[in-house]
Amino acid sequence: MREYQRLTEMGGALSGLMQELRRLAGLIIPTTRSTPIETVESVTEFVGTRAAYVAQTTLYGYMKARMGTSFQRYFEDDDFSATLRIAAVKVAVACVDDLTIFAIAKATESGKLSRAATCSFALQCYERALQDIVSEQDRIHIPADAAATFQLRVQATDWVKAADRDYSFVRSPEALVRYAPVVEEFMHDDSEIVGNSIRFRWIEIRKALTQRMDADAVCRDWLDT
């Protein structure tokens, strides 16, 4: 528990480093807004900005915790920075994957969209959110099978269950453990702690989405497009 608290505190302490981290990560985080989520565009914006934020803060929080006082020296190394940039993109893809499923499930839980429309909405949200947050030069780092894997997930999703808490958030914890540039021994030893660190960050994201979402308005906007 103490180590988990240390990792989450490290993640929270990253706010002063965000400018540098954005340069290294290859992720674009537009200015976030707290206005109601009532359009297809605003759902996509929320998914992209929050997924990029969670990917960045959890990955760099973990790396900073593992490196201790030497983390700045590692971050200044060009080879390591390039590796970290690739990892950030891959973790972000998984975060978009998870958050898209949850966001679309919340938007459509009233049943006002057919299953086919819900699936189409999810696919569009996923694609556009990635376009918004991953720079063109870094799209080569998106796993080649990411889109196809997400499409299969969408087709198999139980949209009622997906609107409940942790059900949707399965790929981002796995990706953070898998892609963080640490030795294999650390991957194994830290897997539970690191997975929990990203699950913890999703709590506030889910809460914010639920509070701001006007699901009826979102569904109307989708049907009007």
Secondary structure, DSSP 4 states (H G I P E B T S, - for coil): -HHHHHHHHHHHGGGGGHHHHHHHH-B--PPP--S-B-SHHHHHHHHHHHHHHHHHHHHHHHHHHHHGGGHHHHHT-HHHHHHHHHHHHHHHHHHHHHHHHHHHHHHHTTS-S-HHHHHHHHHHHHHHHHHHHB-GGGGGGS-TTHHHHHHHHHHH--HHHHTSGGGG-SHHHHHHHHHSSS-HHHHHHHHHHHHHHHHHHHHHHHHHHHHHB-HHHHHHHHHH-
